[in-house]
């Protein structure tokens, strides 16, 4: 769940669509998207990895049925992801987000941990219902296995460090249950890490000693440290502590749009030195300054962010973190997960080599997963 202002951030439950399209879920090539044969080939050859998708929030909060096709959109019964479109998209691995809203941490007793367990069970159940099409994944080898077998690897990423309720034992438990990254904060800071937004007058500072222990334990476990959403202080504190490559699962470039959720050039270069990857967020509010004026965001602006990060951090340190189903606006032409091949075309049009496009689509993240996930 990327942002305040998302329709899913604290929405009441809404009815599922009356008559969803129960069309075939046989995997196949992406639908025709007016891309060149070269772009289609590069995309087909790539390990395509999307590092952040909030479909599980729609399942829990909107009674969204992930097993059937829905129209693209942001209203009731609409979405950016579901099983048929996952298979149609040609994506190799999708990180589904176990997003714990700040309101669970504000309850007494704290309900954050119970909420994250519900997400973990929901995501695992989705993958296990479809063994012919999905793999419940925990390691890089599962990505390769999915590619070889024509399936999609479903990973779990936990969004919001308050979900562990200040307990390393609970951190170990969510890892044991399948979580392979944790975003240290959401928009709210917690007792041990500050956020970029400080929602609800929470911390915008750095890591406490316990927060440093959290990062060390994630390194020890083999869990990706996710620095999307965190304050600048927490960002640099975590890099100082981490002995493994870190990620930003869904963050864009501050130099193009000066939003606190985006990363500065200094931060981009720091991730590169660490060996990590910044995965670009697709939310129009984070991408485009003109979005606040009511203008539609063109796909070219999303590519501008990818291009900027590739130039500042290096092409080995940029990837994709769509934030599908966690945002209220997307660039024109990127309405749902089946549109991902258009990114391959746009990058080739800007002069990127086939190999560099494959890196951006997922090769960079697969390298980091090889290094970190155990």
PyMOL commands that set and color helices and strands:
alter all, ss='L'
color gray80, all
select helices_A, chain A and resi 37-45+55-62+83-89+102-106+112-128+140-149+161-164+168-176+199-201+209-221+232-241+265-274+284-287+289-293+299-312+315-317+337-339+341-349+354-372
alter helices_A, ss='H'
color red, helices_A
select strands_A, chain A and resi 49-53+71-72+78-79+93-99+134-136+152-159+179-183+224-226+247-248+277-280+318-320
alter strands_A, ss='S'
color yellow, strands_A
deselect
rebuild
show_as cartoon
